Amino acid sequence: MVKIRKYRASDRKAVQNVCLDTSVGRNADSFLTRYILTLYCNYYIETEPENCFVAVDENDVPIGYCICSSDYDKFEREFMKNYMPRISGCGLKYVIYTKGEIAAHRMFRKDFPAHLHIDIIDEYQRQGIGRRLLDALFEHLEENNVSGLALICNTNNKGAVKFYEKYGFTLLMRFNAIIEDFSIYGYVI
Ligand SMILES: CC(C)(COP(=O)(O)OP(=O)(O)OC[C@H]1O[C@@H](n2cnc3c(N)ncnc32)[C@H](O)[C@@H]1OP(=O)(O)O)[C@@H](O)C(=O)NCCC(=O)NCCS
């Protein structure tokens, strides 16, 4: 039985593995791996672990997560200071992707100050775990008086688009970064 609980420091490696397994794999080149982990994982588990939830298997090992920043202004300040330098060393393409995501979140920060990333490994998808992770996160954000949350999704990721729309997210905007189309969705808490 999969359980949902708060993230712990001991989950770090397993959460990083879920991040890679659900994106570029564990054998991608070192720049791509560093970019993915820096932008989509490490900021959240290092800087805002209190806003991160994991789905764990019967051995208490994470098989999915929902990791969040509850405050856009804090995210931009801390990310630019402590994380952007790591991405800058990965190449211009990754800098442009990162700045595109940051600019999109900045546009909607007043109504949607929080944002998240959610990933579940293949064999546990379509079992209601994503929905349970979002339920846990939103309950936590509501308790902390966070008014809204945004997320960015590759528009071609049809399964994720269906998942967010089914959950009740609203499309705020579509934008293009290099050759990829992204959609930013919002949810009022
Ligand atoms: C997208 C993701 C987080 C959804 O989590 P999940 O646990 O698989 O989703 P749930 O089982 O909670 O789905 C809830 C509902 O969303 C919809 N849904 C979820 N995945 C879907 C898919 N691939 N295709 C169509 N609808 C889907 C369905 O309506 C589903 O209800 P149902 O199964 O009763 O029909 C998960 O599949 C995942 O991690 N995918 C790979 C990584 C990824 O794309 N992350 C998001 C990046 S933006």
Ligand as a Chemical Component Dictionary entry (heavy atoms), coordinates in Angstrom:
data_LIG
# 
_chem_comp.id                   LIG 
_chem_comp.type                 NON-POLYMER 
_chem_comp.pdbx_formal_charge   0 
_chem_comp.three_letter_code    LIG 
# 
loop_
_chem_comp_atom.comp_id 
_chem_comp_atom.atom_id 
_chem_comp_atom.alt_atom_id 
_chem_comp_atom.type_symbol 
_chem_comp_atom.charge 
_chem_comp_atom.model_Cartn_x 
_chem_comp_atom.model_Cartn_y 
_chem_comp_atom.model_Cartn_z 
_chem_comp_atom.pdbx_ordinal 
LIG C1  C1  C 0 1.143  13.060 -14.518 1  
LIG C2  C2  C 0 1.215  12.236 -13.232 2  
LIG C3  C3  C 0 1.819  13.063 -12.101 3  
LIG C4  C4  C 0 -0.236 11.833 -12.832 4  
LIG O1  O1  O 0 -0.196 11.083 -11.646 5  
LIG P1  P1  P 0 -0.980 9.687  -11.578 6  
LIG O2  O2  O 0 -0.828 9.127  -10.199 7  
LIG O3  O3  O 0 -0.552 8.828  -12.705 8  
LIG O4  O4  O 0 -2.483 10.172 -11.816 9  
LIG P2  P2  P 0 -3.821 9.676  -11.066 10 
LIG O5  O5  O 0 -3.863 8.184  -11.084 11 
LIG O6  O6  O 0 -3.938 10.346 -9.750  12 
LIG O7  O7  O 0 -4.896 10.246 -12.107 13 
LIG C5  C5  C 0 -6.033 10.991 -11.741 14 
LIG C6  C6  C 0 -6.821 11.246 -13.024 15 
LIG O8  O8  O 0 -6.050 12.056 -13.923 16 
LIG C7  C7  C 0 -6.265 11.629 -15.275 17 
LIG N1  N1  N 0 -5.022 11.074 -15.829 18 
LIG C8  C8  C 0 -3.860 10.834 -15.157 19 
LIG N2  N2  N 0 -2.905 10.371 -15.998 20 
LIG C9  C9  C 0 -3.477 10.326 -17.230 21 
LIG C10 C10 C 0 -3.002 9.920  -18.507 22 
LIG N3  N3  N 0 -1.744 9.484  -18.692 23 
LIG N4  N4  N 0 -3.851 9.982  -19.567 24 
LIG C11 C11 C 0 -5.134 10.417 -19.406 25 
LIG N5  N5  N 0 -5.638 10.824 -18.194 26 
LIG C12 C12 C 0 -4.821 10.766 -17.121 27 
LIG C13 C13 C 0 -7.330 10.528 -15.224 28 
LIG O9  O9  O 0 -8.600 11.154 -15.344 29 
LIG C14 C14 C 0 -7.132 9.992  -13.823 30 
LIG O10 O10 O 0 -8.282 9.386  -13.285 31 
LIG P3  P3  P 0 -8.650 7.850  -13.728 32 
LIG O11 O11 O 0 -7.379 7.035  -13.683 33 
LIG O12 O12 O 0 -9.649 7.459  -12.710 34 
LIG O13 O13 O 0 -9.184 7.955  -15.120 35 
LIG C15 C15 C 0 2.033  10.928 -13.415 36 
LIG O14 O14 O 0 1.426  10.138 -14.392 37 
LIG C16 C16 C 0 3.482  11.152 -13.785 38 
LIG O15 O15 O 0 4.300  11.351 -12.915 39 
LIG N6  N6  N 0 3.812  11.100 -15.094 40 
LIG C17 C17 C 0 5.194  11.150 -15.578 41 
LIG C18 C18 C 0 5.937  12.429 -15.212 42 
LIG C19 C19 C 0 5.160  13.657 -15.559 43 
LIG O16 O16 O 0 4.656  13.802 -16.672 44 
LIG N7  N7  N 0 5.074  14.590 -14.578 45 
LIG C20 C20 C 0 4.412  15.868 -14.770 46 
LIG C21 C21 C 0 5.356  16.829 -15.423 47 
LIG S1  S1  S 0 4.570  18.376 -15.766 48 
# 
loop_
_chem_comp_bond.comp_id 
_chem_comp_bond.atom_id_1 
_chem_comp_bond.atom_id_2 
_chem_comp_bond.value_order 
_chem_comp_bond.pdbx_ordinal 
LIG C1  C2  SING 1  
LIG C2  C3  SING 2  
LIG C2  C4  SING 3  
LIG C2  C15 SING 4  
LIG C4  O1  SING 5  
LIG O1  P1  SING 6  
LIG P1  O2  DOUB 7  
LIG P1  O3  SING 8  
LIG P1  O4  SING 9  
LIG O4  P2  SING 10 
LIG P2  O5  DOUB 11 
LIG P2  O6  SING 12 
LIG P2  O7  SING 13 
LIG O7  C5  SING 14 
LIG C5  C6  SING 15 
LIG C6  O8  SING 16 
LIG C6  C14 SING 17 
LIG O8  C7  SING 18 
LIG C7  N1  SING 19 
LIG C7  C13 SING 20 
LIG N1  C8  SING 21 
LIG N1  C12 SING 22 
LIG C8  N2  DOUB 23 
LIG N2  C9  SING 24 
LIG C9  C10 SING 25 
LIG C9  C12 DOUB 26 
LIG C10 N3  SING 27 
LIG C10 N4  DOUB 28 
LIG N4  C11 SING 29 
LIG C11 N5  DOUB 30 
LIG N5  C12 SING 31 
LIG C13 O9  SING 32 
LIG C13 C14 SING 33 
LIG C14 O10 SING 34 
LIG O10 P3  SING 35 
LIG P3  O11 DOUB 36 
LIG P3  O12 SING 37 
LIG P3  O13 SING 38 
LIG C15 O14 SING 39 
LIG C15 C16 SING 40 
LIG C16 O15 DOUB 41 
LIG C16 N6  SING 42 
LIG N6  C17 SING 43 
LIG C17 C18 SING 44 
LIG C18 C19 SING 45 
LIG C19 O16 DOUB 46 
LIG C19 N7  SING 47 
LIG N7  C20 SING 48 
LIG C20 C21 SING 49 
LIG C21 S1  SING 50 
# 
